[in-house]
Amino acid sequence: MDELEYDRRRRRQWLAGTARAEGVERRTLLRMMAAAGVPALAQVLAPARAFASAPGSPVPGIVKPLPAEWFVPRGTNAEMRWDTFPPHTSQVPAERFFVRNHTSTPLIDADTWRLRLFGSGLPGSAVEFSLDQLRRMPAAGVTAIVECAGNGRSFYTSQQQQSVPGTPWTLGGVGSAHWRGVRLSELLHRAGLRPDAVDVLPTGLDPEYLTADGTNLGHVRRPLPIAKALHDTLVAYEMNGEPLLPDHGAPARLVVPGWVGVASIKWLGSLEVAAEPLYSPWNTDFYRLFGAAYPPGGSAPLAEQVVKSAFELARGAVLPQGRATRLEGRSWSGSGAVRKVEISTDGGASWRPAHLRDEPRADTWTRWSYDWRPEHPGPYELRARATDRRGNTQPDTAVLNREGYLFGAVVAHPVTVA
């Protein structure tokens, strides 16, 4: 499950002609090879392409209601509002869960839906499973956070004065839920997994993705290393004890704990199991880190999320002078359980420990609180800083990358005391 080492191996295998990359331009892979240290290819490299969002679709983008007190619409997406989050709720109700769509939400007939498994990593012909068949298999449940890789992107611009493209999420492109379904390992073994299988390529059934120049990249798909597929990945058909809603992947979706949200493919239609490495645009041109701090071909494909913290409080809120105010929020990390949270009420000049309201767990966020009695009126800047059990701490600034992914720096939260 070491994505960096695995990606290096995939690059070498592609160069040797044993990897497949449908929908990926040759110059993209050549650029990646140069970044991996193959100097003979440098002379034929082309500059990285800059992709824009898909043009608007006549199909309604999101099916469920989006009341303004719960969501901030962002193009084809909807961001959850932290300041109206239900108090004392550990998981996000499905009706309030954020929505990340590359195109638009499809409406799929659960009775006729089939999940198809095929490829060189299986011993025979394709295998199909209906939703009813999945429900009759041994069920498994996992509490896991799903978070867009671009969550927090807007703070590159508003906080660090660095311009980046893409959906300007604040911190609401994230949600935690309890997912129930069938372990992907169960399906792979039932299909007859070969010992030489290396990749699983899940593909969604949402409309095909078009770039701004009209290039059709096909359905959203992103290869998953077989080790992660067999470890803790779930094919989920329920969310918080109820069938999935259309916007969240009905009839079934992947849930890949700890990894960036794009790995948890919604509206799952097929799983290609391959004995050769696979690439797609979603782990070559998208969902890598490009920029001055990274190799010319970009970083390895994004896998684990970074540490983040959010106040359950409106930005710019007015708080009373001389009275106790309980500041509440949540912290989380894709690398492990949160170990501690610190709060600053003076813009980061000093820090005090917050009270952790949950036993920290690796698979969900940790709620915290801090009692504050401001004695003087005026503007204040609140900050929350988390550290996980692997020692990862939120930095003061995030390293810039071209697409604005993985913003994990401490976020300044302005309030006024009156």
DAVENQUI-V668048 format. One record per backbone hydrogen bond with DSSP energy under -0.5 kcal/mol. NH is the residue of the N-H (numbers start at 1). CO is the residue of the C=O. E is the energy in kcal/mol with one decimal. If there is no record, write none. Layout:
NH/CO/E + NH/CO/E
//
This chain:
3/1/-1.3 + 6/2/-2.5 + 7/3/-2.4 + 8/4/-1.9 + 9/5/-1.9 + 10/6/-2.2 + 11/7/-2.3 + 12/8/-2.0 + 13/9/-2.3 + 14/10/-2.4 + 15/11/-2.3 + 16/12/-1.6 + 17/14/-1.6 + 18/13/-3.1 + 19/13/-0.5 + 20/277/-2.5 + 24/21/-1.4 + 28/25/-0.9 + 29/25/-1.3 + 30/26/-2.4 + 31/27/-2.1 + 32/28/-1.9 + 33/29/-2.3 + 34/30/-2.2 + 35/31/-1.8 + 36/32/-1.4 + 37/34/-1.4 + 38/33/-0.9 + 39/37/-0.6 + 41/38/-1.8 + 42/39/-1.6 + 44/41/-1.8 + 45/42/-1.4 + 51/49/-0.6 + 70/67/-2.1 + 71/67/-2.1 + 72/79/-2.2 + 74/77/-3.0 + 77/74/-1.8 + 78/99/-2.3 + 79/72/-2.8 + 80/172/-2.2 + 81/70/-2.2 + 82/80/-0.6 + 84/81/-0.7 + 85/82/-1.4 + 89/86/-1.3 + 90/88/-0.6 + 92/176/-3.1 + 93/91/-0.6 + 96/93/-2.0 + 97/93/-0.7 + 97/94/-0.9 + 99/78/-2.2 + 101/99/-0.5 + 105/61/-2.1 + 108/106/-0.7 + 110/108/-0.7 + 112/109/-0.6 + 113/109/-1.3 + 115/129/-2.9 + 116/114/-0.6 + 116/269/-1.8 + 117/127/-3.3 + 118/271/-1.8 + 121/273/-3.4 + 122/119/-1.7 + 123/192/-1.0 + 127/117/-2.8 + 129/115/-2.0 + 131/113/-0.6 + 134/130/-2.1 + 135/131/-2.2 + 136/132/-1.1 + 137/133/-0.6 + 137/134/-1.1 + 140/181/-2.8 + 142/179/-2.6 + 144/142/-0.6 + 144/177/-2.2 + 146/175/-2.8 + 148/173/-2.4 + 151/148/-1.9 + 152/170/-1.1 + 153/150/-2.6 + 154/169/-2.4 + 155/152/-1.8 + 156/153/-1.9 + 157/153/-0.6 + 157/154/-0.7 + 158/154/-2.7 + 159/155/-1.6 + 160/155/-1.3 + 161/157/-1.3 + 162/156/-2.7 + 165/402/-0.7 + 169/167/-2.1 + 174/172/-0.7 + 175/146/-1.8 + 177/144/-1.8 + 179/142/-3.1 + 179/177/-0.6 + 180/238/-1.8 + 181/140/-2.7 + 182/235/-2.5 + 184/233/-2.3 + 186/183/-0.8 + 187/183/-1.3 + 188/184/-2.5 + 189/185/-2.3 + 190/186/-2.0 + 191/187/-1.9 + 192/188/-0.6 + 192/189/-0.7 + 193/188/-1.1 + 194/121/-3.0 + 197/194/-1.5 + 198/274/-3.0 + 199/274/-1.8 + 200/224/-2.2 + 201/272/-3.0 + 202/200/-0.7 + 202/222/-0.7 + 203/270/-2.1 + 204/220/-2.6 + 205/267/-1.5 + 207/104/-0.5 + 209/218/-2.6 + 211/215/-2.4 + 214/211/-2.0 + 217/209/-2.9 + 217/215/-0.7 + 218/209/-0.5 + 222/202/-1.1 + 224/200/-2.9 + 226/198/-2.1 + 228/225/-0.6 + 229/225/-2.3 + 230/226/-2.1 + 231/227/-0.9 + 232/228/-1.2 + 233/228/-0.9 + 234/255/-2.3 + 235/182/-3.2 + 236/234/-0.9 + 236/253/-2.7 + 237/180/-2.4 + 238/180/-1.9 + 239/242/-3.2 + 240/178/-3.7 + 242/239/-1.3 + 244/237/-1.6 + 248/245/-1.4 + 249/246/-1.7 + 250/245/-1.6 + 252/249/-0.6 + 253/236/-2.1 + 254/265/-2.8 + 255/234/-2.1 + 257/255/-0.7 + 258/145/-0.5 + 259/256/-1.5 + 260/303/-2.3 + 261/147/-3.0 + 263/260/-1.9 + 264/261/-1.6 + 265/263/-1.7 + 267/249/-0.5 + 268/252/-2.4 + 269/203/-2.8 + 270/203/-1.3 + 271/116/-2.8 + 272/201/-2.3 + 273/118/-3.3 + 273/271/-0.6 + 274/199/-2.6 + 274/272/-0.6 + 279/20/-1.4 + 282/221/-0.6 + 283/280/-1.9 + 284/281/-0.7 + 286/281/-2.4 + 290/288/-0.6 + 294/291/-1.9 + 298/295/-2.2 + 299/289/-1.7 + 302/287/-2.7 + 305/258/-2.1 + 308/332/-2.4 + 310/330/-2.5 + 312/328/-3.0 + 313/311/-1.4 + 316/414/-3.5 + 317/314/-1.7 + 317/414/-0.5 + 319/317/-0.5 + 319/416/-3.1 + 322/374/-3.9 + 323/320/-0.8 + 325/372/-3.1 + 327/325/-0.8 + 327/370/-3.2 + 329/368/-1.9 + 330/310/-2.2 + 331/366/-2.0 + 332/308/-2.1 + 339/387/-3.2 + 340/387/-1.8 + 342/385/-2.9 + 343/352/-3.3 + 344/383/-2.5 + 347/381/-2.2 + 349/346/-0.8 + 352/343/-2.3 + 354/341/-2.9 + 355/369/-3.0 + 356/354/-0.6 + 357/355/-0.6 + 357/367/-2.8 + 358/367/-0.8 + 360/358/-0.7 + 364/361/-0.7 + 366/331/-3.0 + 368/329/-2.4 + 369/355/-2.0 + 370/327/-2.3 + 372/325/-2.9 + 378/417/-2.8 + 380/415/-2.8 + 382/380/-0.5 + 382/413/-2.8 + 383/344/-2.3 + 385/342/-2.7 + 387/340/-2.4 + 388/392/-2.4 + 389/337/-2.7 + 391/388/-2.0 + 394/386/-1.9 + 402/290/-3.5 + 404/401/-1.3 + 406/149/-2.7 + 407/151/-0.6 + 408/406/-0.8 + 410/395/-2.8 + 413/382/-2.9 + 414/412/-0.6 + 415/380/-2.3 + 416/317/-2.7 + 417/378/-2.9 + 418/319/-2.4
//
